[in-house]
C-alpha cells in the first residue's frame, strides 16, 4: 500500500507517485481500494476544444463583444457527448467474454481531462520490448502470429474489429503466452474521432423458417459469419451453446480448431516449432517451460472474481 501514495482516481484507484522527471503516467499499476487487488490503469487524454469567436452583427468585421469573446482552449468534460460516446464504446469493448488471449477490462471512466481504462495486471512485456533486444526466431514469430490470429478470431466472432494492433498492444507473457490488449483504448479513441466502433447487434431470427437470405458479415459479404464462428470456423460462435467453453478447449487441446478438428491458420508453423524447439519461449532465444494452462486460468479467474466482488 505504501507504494501507491499518489493521486486517487474515481475515489477508488490509488496511483503510485510519478517519477520526478515525468508529469503523469500514461500507463501504470494502481491499487484498487475496494477489492484489494492491483490493477492496470491506462490514460487516454481527451482532446482540447477550441471555442469559436462569434462576431457582433453591429460591430463590423473583426469585432468581438466582451460577453461572447472566446475563452481559449478547454478540455472536454465527462458530460460532453463525444466523451460519453467514447466511454460507451470502451465499455462495450469490455463486455466481450473473458478469453485467454485477451486482457480483461474492468472499468472505464473520465476524470481530470482524461479517459481512464482499468484492466487486469498481466505478467507480460510488450512485444516492442523484446524486439528491441533481439529479433524473434522464425518459429517463435509464427507462434506469436498464431496467437494474435486466435485473439482476432474471437473479436471478429463478436463483430469487433481491433484497429489498434501494434508491437505495444501485443503482450508476451512470462510463461510464453501471447495476449492482445488495446481494444478498449482503441475504441475510445475511434469514438473521440467521430467513428462508431461498436458493432451492430445481431439481427434476431423472426421465425420465418429460413425464408431469408444468408447472413451478411459486417463487411457486406455473404457467409456464415466471421472466421471461427458457427460450424464454418475453428471456434464456436459466441451465441452458440458452449461457445465460450469451446474456445478454451480449442486453446488447451492439441487442435487449434477445438472439437471440430479443423486446423487454424498458422498451425503447421506451430507444429514445426514444437517438434524442433520444444516449449515456447518468451523471447527469441532459449525455451522456457510454460505453466499449466489450468493453473494460469485459475489465477486469472481468481483475480477477476476478487475485483468484481469488491465492486459490489
C-alpha positions in Angstrom: 0.0 0.0 0.0 2.9 2.4 0.7 3.9 2.0 -3.0 0.7 3.7 -4.0 1.0 7.2 -2.4 -0.1 9.2 -5.5 -3.4 10.6 -6.6 -6.7 8.6 -6.3 -8.9 8.1 -9.3 -12.7 7.7 -9.0 -12.3 7.6 -5.2 -11.1 4.0 -5.7 -7.8 3.5 -7.6 -4.7 4.8 -5.9 -1.7 5.5 -8.2 2.0 5.5 -7.3 3.9 8.7 -7.2 5.2 9.6 -10.6 8.9 10.0 -11.1 10.4 13.5 -10.7 11.1 13.7 -14.5 7.6 12.6 -15.5 4.4 14.7 -15.1 2.0 11.8 -15.1 1.7 8.2 -16.0 0.2 7.1 -19.3 0.0 3.5 -18.1 0.7 2.3 -14.6 -0.3 -0.2 -12.0 -2.7 1.0 -9.3 -4.2 -0.3 -6.1 -7.9 -0.9 -6.1 -9.0 0.1 -2.6 -12.4 -1.7 -3.0 -11.1 -5.2 -3.9 -7.5 -5.0 -2.5 -6.2 -6.1 -5.9 -3.6 -4.5 -8.2 -4.9 -3.3 -11.5 -3.5 -1.7 -14.6 -4.7 1.8 -15.4 -4.3 3.3 -18.9 -4.8 7.0 -19.7 -6.4 8.2 -22.9 -6.1 12.1 -23.0 -9.2 13.9 -24.0 -8.8 16.4 -26.9 -9.0 20.1 -26.2 -11.8 22.1 -27.6 -11.2 25.4 -29.3 -14.1 27.7 -28.9 -15.0 29.7 -31.9 -15.2 33.5 -31.8 -18.6 35.0 -32.6 -18.7 38.3 -34.3 -21.2 41.0 -33.3 -23.6 41.9 -36.0 -23.2 45.6 -35.4 -19.6 45.6 -34.6 -18.3 45.2 -38.1 -15.6 42.8 -39.2 -13.3 41.6 -36.5 -15.3 43.0 -33.7 -15.8 40.5 -30.8 -18.1 41.6 -28.0 -16.8 41.1 -24.5 -19.6 38.8 -23.3 -19.1 36.5 -26.2 -15.4 36.6 -26.5 -13.7 33.2 -26.8 -12.2 31.8 -23.6 -9.5 29.8 -25.4 -8.8 26.1 -25.2 -10.8 24.0 -22.8 -10.8 20.3 -22.0 -13.8 18.2 -22.8 -15.9 17.4 -19.8 -17.3 14.0 -18.9 -20.8 15.2 -19.8 -19.6 16.1 -23.3 -21.4 13.9 -25.9 -18.1 12.9 -27.5 -16.8 11.8 -24.1 -19.9 9.9 -23.4 -19.7 8.1 -26.7 -16.0 7.2 -26.0 -16.9 5.8 -22.6 -19.8 3.8 -24.0 -17.5 2.4 -26.8 -14.8 1.3 -24.3 -17.5 -0.2 -22.0 -18.9 -2.1 -25.0 -15.5 -3.5 -25.8 -15.1 -4.6 -22.2 -18.3 -6.7 -22.5 -16.5 -9.3 -24.7 -16.4 -12.5 -22.6 -13.1 -13.3 -21.0 -10.6 -15.2 -23.1 -7.1 -16.4 -22.5 -5.8 -14.3 -25.4 -7.5 -11.1 -24.5 -6.9 -8.9 -21.4 -9.9 -8.2 -19.2 -11.2 -4.7 -18.8 -12.8 -3.8 -15.5 -13.8 -0.2 -15.5 -13.9 2.9 -17.8 -14.4 6.5 -16.6 -13.5 10.1 -17.3 -11.7 12.3 -14.8 -9.3 15.2 -14.9 -9.3 15.7 -18.6 -8.6 12.1 -19.4 -10.3 8.8 -20.1 -9.1 6.0 -17.8 -9.3 2.3 -18.6 -8.8 -0.1 -15.7 -7.8 -3.7 -16.6 -6.2 -6.7 -15.1 -2.5 -6.9 -14.4 -0.8 -9.3 -16.8 2.7 -10.6 -16.1 4.0 -9.7 -19.5 6.1 -7.4 -21.6 5.1 -5.7 -24.8 6.4 -7.2 -28.0 8.2 -4.0 -28.6 10.5 -4.6 -25.6 11.5 -8.0 -26.9 12.1 -6.8 -30.4 14.3 -4.0 -29.1 16.6 -6.7 -27.5 16.8 -9.1 -30.5 14.6 -10.4 -33.3 12.3 -13.3 -32.8 13.2 -16.8 -34.1 11.1 -17.8 -37.1 9.2 -20.4 -35.2 8.6 -18.1 -32.3 7.4 -15.4 -34.7 4.9 -17.9 -36.1 3.7 -18.8 -32.6 3.1 -15.1 -31.8 1.3 -14.6 -35.1 -0.9 -17.6 -34.5 -1.9 -16.4 -31.0 -2.7 -13.0 -32.3 -4.9 -14.5 -35.0 -6.7 -16.6 -32.4 -7.4 -13.4 -30.4 -8.7 -11.7 -33.6 -10.9 -14.6 -34.5 -12.6 -14.2 -31.1 -13.1 -10.5 -31.6 -14.4 -10.9 -35.1 -16.8 -13.6 -33.9 -18.3 -10.9 -31.7 -18.4 -8.4 -34.5 -15.5 -6.3 -33.4 -12.5 -5.0 -35.5 -9.4 -4.2 -33.4 -7.8 -1.5 -35.4 -5.1 -1.0 -32.8 -2.6 -3.8 -33.3 0.9 -2.7 -32.7 4.1 -4.1 -31.1 2.9 -2.3 -27.9 -0.6 -3.9 -27.8 0.8 -7.5 -28.3 1.9 -8.8 -24.9 4.3 -11.6 -24.4 3.6 -13.2 -21.0 6.3 -14.6 -18.7 5.1 -18.2 -19.5 5.3 -17.6 -23.2 1.6 -17.0 -23.9 0.5 -14.1 -26.1 -2.2 -11.7 -25.2 -3.8 -8.9 -27.2 -4.7 -5.6 -25.5 -5.7 -2.1 -26.6 -9.2 -2.9 -27.8 -11.0 -0.6 -25.3 -8.5 2.2 -25.7 -8.7 2.0 -29.5 -12.5 2.0 -29.4 -12.5 5.1 -27.2 -10.1 6.9 -29.5 -12.1 6.0 -32.5 -15.2 7.3 -30.9 -13.5 10.6 -30.0 -12.6 11.0 -33.7 -16.3 10.6 -34.6 -16.3 7.0 -35.7 -18.6 4.4 -34.1 -16.6 1.3 -33.4 -19.4 -0.6 -31.7 -20.7 -3.4 -33.9 -24.4 -3.5 -34.6 -26.4 -6.0 -32.5 -27.1 -9.3 -34.3 -30.4 -9.5 -36.0 -32.9 -11.8 -34.3 -34.5 -14.6 -36.2 -38.1 -13.8 -37.0 -39.0 -17.5 -37.0 -39.8 -17.4 -40.8 -38.4 -20.9 -41.3 -35.2 -19.8 -43.1 -37.0 -17.9 -45.8 -34.5 -15.1 -45.7 -31.2 -14.9 -47.5 -27.8 -15.9 -46.0 -26.4 -13.8 -43.2 -24.1 -11.0 -44.2 -20.8 -10.3 -42.5 -20.0 -6.8 -41.2 -18.1 -6.1 -44.4 -21.2 -6.8 -46.5 -20.0 -10.2 -47.8 -22.4 -13.2 -47.6 -21.3 -16.1 -45.5 -21.9 -18.0 -42.3 -20.3 -15.4 -40.0 -16.7 -14.4 -39.3 -13.9 -16.9 -39.4 -14.0 -19.1 -36.3 -17.8 -18.8 -35.7 -20.5 -21.3 -36.1 -19.9 -24.5 -38.0 -17.7 -22.9 -40.6 -14.8 -22.0 -38.3 -12.5 -23.4 -35.7 -14.1 -21.6 -32.8 -17.8 -21.9 -31.8 -20.0 -18.9 -32.3 -20.3 -16.7 -29.2 -24.1 -17.2 -29.1 -23.9 -21.0 -29.6 -24.2 -23.3 -26.5 -20.8 -23.9 -25.0 -19.2 -21.4 -27.4 -17.0 -19.8 -24.7 -16.1 -23.2 -23.2 -15.2 -24.4 -26.7 -12.8 -21.6 -27.2 -11.0 -22.6 -24.0 -11.0 -26.2 -25.1 -9.6 -25.2 -28.5 -6.8 -23.3 -26.8 -5.8 -26.1 -24.4 -6.2 -29.1 -26.8 -3.7 -30.1 -29.4 -6.0 -28.9 -32.2 -6.4 -25.2 -32.7 -9.8 -25.9 -34.2 -11.2 -27.3 -31.0 -13.7 -30.2 -31.1 -14.3 -29.7 -34.9 -10.8 -30.9 -35.6 -10.1 -28.1 -38.0 -6.6 -26.6 -38.1 -6.4 -22.8 -37.7 -4.1 -20.6 -39.7 -0.5 -20.9 -38.6 -0.9 -24.4 -37.1 1.7 -26.0 -39.4 4.3 -23.5 -38.2 3.4 -24.3 -34.7 3.8 -28.0 -35.2 7.3 -27.3 -36.6 8.1 -25.2 -33.6 7.0 -27.8 -31.1 8.9 -30.6 -32.9 12.1 -28.5 -33.3 12.1 -26.1 -30.5 10.2 -27.7 -27.6 8.4 -25.4 -25.2 7.5 -21.8 -26.0 10.0 -19.1 -25.2 9.2 -15.6 -24.0 11.7 -14.0 -26.4 13.6 -15.0 -29.5 16.2 -17.3 -27.7 16.1 -20.2 -25.4 12.9 -22.0 -24.5 11.2 -21.8 -21.1 8.7 -24.1 -19.6 5.1 -22.9 -19.7 2.9 -23.0 -16.7 -0.1 -25.5 -16.8 -3.0 -23.9 -18.6 -5.3 -24.8 -15.8 -3.2 -23.0 -13.2 -2.9 -19.9 -15.3 -6.6 -19.8 -15.9 -7.4 -20.4 -12.3 -5.1 -17.5 -11.2 -6.8 -15.1 -13.7 -10.2 -16.2 -12.7 -9.4 -15.6 -9.0 -8.1 -12.1 -9.7 -11.1 -11.2 -11.8 -13.5 -12.6 -9.3 -11.9 -10.6 -6.5 -12.2 -7.4 -8.4 -15.9 -8.0 -9.2 -16.6 -8.9 -5.6 -15.1 -5.6 -4.4 -17.1 -3.7 -7.0 -20.4 -4.9 -5.5 
